[in-house]
Amino acid sequence: MPADIAFLASSAPDAQAALAELTTQYGTCPLDSAQVIVALGGDGFMLQTLHATQALDTPVYGMNRGTVGFMMNAYRTDGLLERLKQAEMAVLNPLRMRATRIDGTAADVLAINEVSLLRQGAQAAKLRIVVDGRQRLDELVCDGVILSTPAGSTAYNYSAHGPILPIGSDVLALTPVAAFRPRRWRGALLPKGSHVRFEVIDPAKRPVMADADSRSVRNVLSVDITSDQRISHKLLFDPGHGLEERLIREQFV
């Protein structure tokens, strides 16, 4: 792996200190001429980096200078060029969300981890779920619902008791958040190519917001979600510590 590295860092003090140390040791180059991007921070900063650089088709190697760091490698300053040379690649396709608001305007947002619909007020949300044009659930009364990729299945989805998905699986996890009716509904596994549509029932009385990787759209009327196969995010991991291994290991903790 040539040393054409672009270093990016979050605003956290530890990440900024790492940025200064690594650029002094290895130098840096502009993003548009880099052969690899090294992101310094936590998982949130990794998601920001992937979204910001998706047009470059440049692999991203993260080093943890944040908290959880599930998508990051261990931080070390020595041997970086050799680590990059030996790194394994995972390819992720994001979800494309089109959220239509009550006033008729719409927003298109990409999500690498998940799209979630959440109640916006004190009352529970009421949602209708349509998959590939077929109504699957006429009314879900809940605090919200999540549609997660395999990469995001250990994040919010897992906290809501959704399944962990192997990174190479062609499925999405549909997981309710505090479902009230149907009381025993635990969610579903859907093919990756599914077109999932959520329709908000009584949006004026029970307002709902849609969130795609922490980018929110308020007062939605409907949300359409598909997996965007045209966009591929390339993540690099140290051998034996890639997403596949981490997702398996997480299930035995």
KOLZA-429755 format. One line per field, with one value per residue (C-alpha): residue number from 0; x, y, z. Coordinates in nm, 2 decimals, padded with zeros to 4 digits. Each point is the difference from the previous one (the first is absolute). Layout:
KOLZA-429755
drenvo: [NUM, ...]
xx: [X, ...]
yy: [Y, ...]
zz: [Z, ...]
end
This chain:
KOLZA-429755
drenvo: [0, 1, 2, 3, 4, 5, 6, 7, 8, 9, 10, 11, 12, 13, 14, 15, 16, 17, 18, 19, 20, 21, 22, 23, 24, 25, 26, 27, 28, 29, 30, 31, 32, 33, 34, 35, 36, 37, 38, 39, 40, 41, 42, 43, 44, 45, 46, 47, 48, 49, 50, 51, 52, 53, 54, 55, 56, 57, 58, 59, 60, 61, 62, 63, 64, 65, 66, 67, 68, 69, 70, 71, 72, 73, 74, 75, 76, 77, 78, 79, 80, 81, 82, 83, 84, 85, 86, 87, 88, 89, 90, 91, 92, 93, 94, 95, 96, 97, 98, 99, 100, 101, 102, 103, 104, 105, 106, 107, 108, 109, 110, 111, 112, 113, 114, 115, 116, 117, 118, 119, 120, 121, 122, 123, 124, 125, 126, 127, 128, 129, 130, 131, 132, 133, 134, 135, 136, 137, 138, 139, 140, 141, 142, 143, 144, 145, 146, 147, 148, 149, 150, 151, 152, 153, 154, 155, 156, 157, 158, 159, 160, 161, 162, 163, 164, 165, 166, 167, 168, 169, 170, 171, 172, 173, 174, 175, 176, 177, 178, 179, 180, 181, 182, 183, 184, 185, 186, 187, 188, 189, 190, 191, 192, 193, 194, 195, 196, 197, 198, 199, 200, 201, 202, 203, 204, 205, 206, 207, 208, 209, 210, 211, 212, 213, 214, 215, 216, 217, 218, 219, 220, 221, 222, 223, 224, 225, 226, 227, 228, 229, 230, 231, 232, 233, 234, 235, 236, 237, 238, 239, 240, 241, 242, 243, 244, 245, 246, 247, 248, 249, 250, 251, 252]
xx: [00.00, 00.16, 00.04, -00.26, -00.21, -00.25, -00.05, -00.33, -00.09, -00.29, 00.01, 00.06, 00.33, 00.13, -00.08, 00.17, 00.31, 00.01, -00.04, 00.30, 00.22, -00.09, 00.03, 00.34, 00.11, -00.16, -00.09, -00.34, -00.15, -00.33, -00.31, -00.04, 00.35, 00.01, 00.01, -00.12, -00.17, 00.08, -00.28, 00.08, -00.30, -00.29, -00.28, -00.19, 00.30, 00.05, -00.36, 00.06, 00.31, -00.16, -00.29, 00.23, 00.24, -00.25, 00.07, 00.37, -00.01, 00.29, 00.04, -00.02, 00.20, -00.11, 00.20, -00.19, 00.03, -00.36, -00.20, -00.15, 00.19, -00.18, 00.09, 00.35, 00.34, 00.22, 00.20, 00.38, 00.24, 00.26, -00.01, -00.30, 00.12, 00.03, -00.34, -00.15, 00.17, -00.13, -00.35, -00.32, -00.28, -00.38, -00.24, -00.32, -00.30, -00.21, -00.37, -00.17, -00.28, -00.26, -00.20, -00.32, -00.12, -00.35, 00.03, 00.09, 00.37, 00.25, 00.36, 00.24, 00.26, 00.24, 00.06, 00.29, -00.13, -00.37, -00.32, -00.22, -00.35, -00.07, -00.29, 00.04, -00.24, -00.15, -00.23, 00.11, 00.05, -00.24, 00.17, -00.11, 00.28, 00.00, 00.27, 00.04, -00.34, -00.18, -00.14, 00.16, -00.12, -00.31, 00.08, 00.31, -00.05, 00.35, 00.26, 00.17, 00.14, 00.35, 00.12, 00.36, 00.28, 00.24, 00.26, -00.25, -00.16, 00.22, -00.09, -00.35, -00.16, 00.18, -00.10, -00.36, 00.05, 00.03, 00.22, 00.37, 00.05, 00.32, 00.17, -00.03, -00.37, -00.24, -00.27, -00.12, -00.13, -00.34, -00.03, -00.28, 00.08, -00.22, -00.28, -00.34, -00.22, 00.05, 00.14, 00.19, 00.14, 00.38, 00.08, 00.11, 00.30, -00.04, 00.19, 00.26, -00.18, -00.33, -00.18, -00.13, -00.26, -00.12, -00.33, -00.08, -00.36, -00.15, 00.32, -00.15, -00.10, 00.30, 00.29, 00.30, 00.36, 00.23, 00.37, 00.27, 00.34, -00.10, -00.12, -00.36, -00.32, -00.29, -00.38, 00.01, -00.30, 00.18, 00.35, 00.13, 00.32, 00.21, 00.36, 00.21, 00.23, 00.15, 00.20, 00.27, 00.18, 00.33, 00.13, 00.34, 00.07, 00.30, 00.01, -00.22, -00.17, -00.24, -00.38, -00.08, 00.20, -00.13, -00.36, 00.05, 00.19, -00.26, -00.26, 00.21, 00.07]
yy: [00.00, 00.33, 00.27, 00.23, 00.04, 00.27, 00.03, 00.12, 00.04, 00.09, 00.31, -00.20, 00.08, -00.36, -00.01, 00.34, -00.11, -00.32, 00.20, 00.22, -00.30, -00.21, 00.29, 00.08, -00.36, -00.09, 00.33, 00.04, 00.08, 00.15, -00.22, -00.01, -00.14, -00.24, -00.38, -00.06, 00.22, -00.05, 00.12, 00.08, 00.00, -00.22, -00.17, 00.32, 00.17, -00.31, 00.03, 00.37, -00.08, -00.27, 00.23, 00.29, -00.20, -00.24, 00.16, -00.07, -00.38, 00.01, -00.27, 00.13, -00.14, 00.11, 00.03, 00.03, 00.33, 00.01, -00.23, -00.32, -00.02, -00.30, 00.10, 00.10, -00.16, 00.03, 00.32, -00.04, 00.24, -00.26, -00.23, 00.18, -00.06, -00.37, -00.01, 00.17, -00.24, -00.30, 00.13, -00.19, 00.18, 00.00, 00.16, 00.16, 00.12, 00.27, 00.04, 00.27, 00.17, 00.22, 00.17, 00.19, 00.26, 00.10, 00.32, -00.21, 00.08, -00.29, -00.07, -00.26, -00.12, -00.30, -00.22, -00.24, -00.14, 00.04, 00.20, 00.05, 00.14, 00.14, 00.16, 00.38, 00.07, -00.15, -00.24, -00.33, -00.01, -00.20, -00.13, -00.21, -00.23, -00.08, -00.22, -00.02, 00.15, -00.25, 00.11, -00.21, 00.17, 00.22, 00.17, 00.00, 00.20, 00.07, 00.25, -00.07, -00.25, -00.06, -00.13, -00.10, -00.11, -00.28, 00.27, 00.18, -00.31, 00.03, 00.36, 00.14, -00.32, -00.22, 00.23, -00.04, -00.38, -00.05, -00.27, 00.03, -00.06, -00.14, 00.27, -00.20, -00.09, 00.14, 00.08, 00.30, 00.00, 00.15, 00.06, 00.17, 00.24, -00.06, -00.16, 00.03, -00.16, -00.26, -00.08, -00.31, 00.13, -00.02, 00.13, -00.17, -00.09, 00.13, -00.05, 00.27, 00.09, 00.08, 00.33, 00.08, 00.27, 00.14, 00.20, 00.21, -00.03, 00.32, 00.20, 00.32, -00.15, -00.25, 00.18, -00.21, 00.08, -00.21, -00.03, -00.12, -00.04, 00.29, 00.23, 00.07, 00.09, 00.11, -00.02, -00.28, -00.15, -00.29, -00.14, -00.22, -00.19, -00.21, -00.13, 00.21, -00.25, 00.28, 00.13, -00.21, 00.10, -00.17, -00.05, -00.14, -00.22, -00.16, -00.38, -00.20, 00.31, 00.08, 00.06, -00.36, -00.12, 00.28, -00.07, -00.37, 00.08, 00.24, -00.28, -00.20, 00.28]
zz: [00.00, -00.11, 00.26, -00.17, 00.32, 00.08, 00.38, 00.14, 00.37, 00.21, 00.22, 00.32, 00.17, -00.03, -00.37, -00.06, 00.18, -00.20, -00.32, 00.09, 00.09, -00.32, -00.25, 00.15, -00.04, -00.33, -00.17, -00.16, -00.34, -00.14, 00.01, -00.37, -00.06, 00.29, -00.04, 00.35, 00.26, 00.37, 00.22, 00.37, 00.24, 00.09, -00.19, -00.04, -00.17, -00.22, -00.12, -00.07, -00.20, -00.21, -00.09, -00.08, -00.22, -00.17, -00.34, 00.02, 00.00, 00.24, 00.28, 00.35, 00.29, 00.34, 00.33, 00.32, 00.17, 00.12, 00.23, -00.14, -00.33, -00.14, -00.35, 00.09, 00.04, 00.31, 00.02, -00.05, -00.17, -00.09, -00.30, -00.17, -00.36, 00.07, 00.16, -00.30, -00.24, 00.19, 00.07, -00.09, -00.18, 00.08, -00.25, 00.12, -00.19, 00.16, 00.03, -00.19, 00.18, -00.16, 00.27, -00.10, 00.25, 00.08, -00.21, -00.31, -00.01, 00.00, 00.11, -00.13, 00.25, 00.00, 00.30, 00.05, 00.34, 00.01, -00.07, 00.30, 00.04, 00.35, 00.17, 00.01, 00.28, 00.32, -00.18, -00.15, -00.38, -00.22, -00.31, -00.30, -00.15, -00.38, -00.15, -00.38, -00.05, 00.23, 00.34, 00.27, 00.31, 00.00, 00.33, 00.22, 00.33, 00.13, 00.10, -00.33, -00.25, -00.14, -00.34, 00.04, -00.22, 00.12, 00.08, 00.22, 00.16, 00.32, 00.05, 00.07, -00.15, 00.26, 00.28, -00.11, 00.02, -00.37, -00.15, -00.08, -00.38, -00.16, -00.20, -00.33, 00.04, -00.25, 00.26, 00.19, 00.36, 00.06, 00.38, 00.20, 00.29, 00.30, -00.20, 00.17, -00.27, -00.13, 00.34, -00.09, -00.33, 00.00, -00.35, -00.32, -00.22, -00.35, -00.32, -00.07, -00.32, 00.16, -00.04, 00.35, 00.05, 00.33, 00.00, 00.30, 00.13, 00.14, -00.04, 00.14, 00.33, 00.02, -00.18, -00.11, -00.09, -00.22, 00.07, -00.23, 00.18, 00.23, -00.28, 00.08, -00.19, 00.21, -00.06, -00.25, -00.18, -00.16, -00.03, -00.29, 00.04, -00.24, 00.01, -00.24, -00.19, -00.20, 00.30, 00.16, 00.32, 00.04, 00.36, 00.09, 00.30, 00.16, -00.09, 00.24, 00.13, -00.28, 00.02, -00.07, 00.30, 00.22, -00.08, 00.09, 00.31, 00.12, 00.01, 00.26, 00.24]
end
